[in-house]
Every structure is written in C-alpha cells, then in structure tokens.
C-alpha cells in the first residue's frame, strides 16, 4: 500500500455520477437552481475515468465506492459502472431517489457487491413528498423502487430530510418504512446551503430547538412504536453516549479517508467541489492521484487542522476528535473556512442549547 504513516488510507471514493437529477428537491445543497422541466443529467462521469481512478486508488487502500449524484441511476451506463466495482472486488453503497430502480437493476446492485442502498423518501404522504421533490408521481415511483430493492434482498435505509412540511407526521413515515421492508431510517437535518438556504430563509427549515425536540421524541416515543433503528443525523455532541459506544449512533463523515470524483472527471474534497472551484483537485485522466492524495493543499489543511485547529464551539467540544466538525463541506460553503464551527453547534451554543457535559 503506497501510503506513508503521515498520509491516511484512502478507503472510499465518492462517485458523483451526474450533475443533474430527475427530481427538483426544495432542500438540495448540491445543485443551486430548482428545475422542474424534467431530468437534466448534465455532465456524466466516464467509464475510463472511473477505471483510471480505481486503478490509482487501490495502492492507496481503496476498498469501497459510494455511488451518488445528482441521481446515480440517471447515468445511462450505471449497470456497466457497477460491473467495474465487481471486477475490482470492491464493495459499494448507493444513494438514490429510487425512481428508476427496477428489479433487474436492484439484482445487479446485489450481484455487484453493493452492501447498502439508501433511498430518499421525504414523507409517507404522497402529496407532501411530491411537493418537496418537485415531481408529480414521484412518491409512487420511489415506493416501487423500494419494493424492487426489497425483492432483490436489500433492506434499504430510508432517508427523510426534516423540514416544516414533513416533520409532524414522522410516526406515519416510520410505519410506512417498516411496512415496505426498510432496514433503518435516517432523519437528515436540512443544510442551510444553496436551495436549503432559500428554504431556511423562507421559514421552512426547523430551528435547533425543534430538531432537539425531535431527538427527544425519538428516545421517548418513536422507538416504542417501531422496531426500525432510527438515526437523527445530529453532531456527536448531541448524541447519546451509550448509543455512540454501542455503535448505533457512531456514524460520522470519514473525511480523512475519502475523496470525491465529480461528474466532469475531477478529484474533489467531496461533491461541493462542483460549485466551489478551490475544492476541486485536478482531472482524473491527467493528474496523479498519488500526488493529489499525498500533498494537495486542501487535503493538507484538513489533515493538519482536524481536530485541534477547529474553531468556535467545535474547538471546545469533547467529541471533536471523533466528529471533526461534523461536515467540513457545509462549513466551507457557509464560511469559506474548512475549520469553521458547524452551523448547528454554533446556533445551539448561541441559544444555550449546547450540552455543557460535552464541552471543555
């Protein structure tokens, strides 16, 4: 493995297969403008670029791929791309809206060693889901996709992004997830970036206090009515220590061990590199990944700064060595600073809601 002790293992490539999507979600923080005129895939990652990236990443420790977008299944060569994963003996995770998932595609995912599929479903109410996603009939198509995945042997994770339009009917959502055969539910906090910023400014995002109230409801009520694991994507300072130690709420962004590949074939910190040029790191076909991974200034800054140089409330947090500022990409988009405090923790601190037991 061509990694020096001072350079972390590159375990996962995040593959942003398309610039566009067949949804027009009101909360999207990867695509700036909301389009409702049909799918616009834009640039799409080429097979030869993926193959070259994998070949260069294997000596650096690569073991898995994460297929995301835009919408990955919108890529016309998605089945061939999955075959490359199988060819190199890698495992994979897929993030999708499920609308294009057929039984045949689901079975190919399974045979290609995809170990997890996460499907975005933003409400158990068809009209609410379709309004959030900007696609009439989207709910029915997503449910069919989930059913195809379950038939192929998956227990998909269902992801709902919390906002004012959907948060008050969560028990109904959990019941539907269980009925459909999901393996777990993840509740994402709305990121106040790009479209999410507009939604937040319009009063459609939830306050920190409201989100923490949902966390309490999960602990005290919702887990009594469903057998499904429920994860609320809060920073680690707000998670139960017992559940962190048990592993049920230990998931965090592995920012030190991942690298993104954008649809146009560029390496990037992650998908926000589509809109933040300084987070892109060179063309896959002409740039040495060994050089990028070992010495690119952005990666150097992240490695040297996390966690000890985190700023604001994150510098005082007892969980910083595991949390790493929660989401470096969101922090940078909001402030232009990779080491800025996470916005949620910053707001919680300003409102005296940050747990005193989790700060130095």
Secondary structure, DSSP 8 states (H G I E B T S, - for coil): ----TTS----EEEEE-BS--S---TT-SSSSS---SS----SB--HHHHHHHHHHHHTTT--EEEEESS-GGGSTTHHHHHHHHHHTT-EEEEEE-STT--HHHHHHHHHTTEEEEEEE---SSHHHHHHHHT-TTHHHHHHHHHHHHHHTT---EEEEEE-TTTGGGHHHHHHHHHHHT-SEEEEEE---STHHHHHHHTT-S--HHHHHHHHHHIIIIIHHH--SEEEE---GGGS-HHHHHHTTT-----GGGEEEE-TTSEEESSGGGGT-GGGEEEETTTS-HHHHHHH-HHHHHHHHHTTTT--GGGGGBTTHHHHTTS-HHHHHHHHS-TTS--HHHHHHHHTT-S-GGGB-
